[in-house]
Amino acid sequence: MTQVHYVKDAVAARRRRLIDTDGSPNFLHTFSTISASGSESVVLQKDFPASRRYEPLTSCLLTNNSAADLDLHINGRPFGFIPAGVITSITDQAIWSIKLVNNDSVSAANPLVRANFSSPPMGADMAARRAV
């Protein structure tokens, strides 16, 4: 292993420890108006370039204050249903992209639907899992 590789590995290990203790910043996305039978996607690498150093983000807080019921797809796969007027928390799930699909007959108005992405600091349970 060359000295350059050693330095890169040391920097990567230091960054991982910093993320484990402090977590990542919050990346907030406010969805534009999603028309009836419409959809909107968020690709974290494209929409939040700064999130690349914290990948994968493992937490998402979705707020749906609109009158529309939405379907949620995470990483291209159907994940769940978000009823109107509900705040949903997703944790311990690697998130690279999400897509909200409006299958309702009303529009989900801007700025009533928001997603807040982050990687929380490592808790005692994750520290115990890594120690095993």
Secondary structure, 3 states (H helix, E strand, C coil): CCHHHHHHHHHHHHHHHHHHHHCCCCEEEECCCECCCCEEEEEHHHHCHHHHHHCCEEEEEEEECCCCCEEEEECCEEEEEECCCEEEEEEEEEECEEEEEECCCCCECCCCEEEEEECCCCCHHHHHHHHC
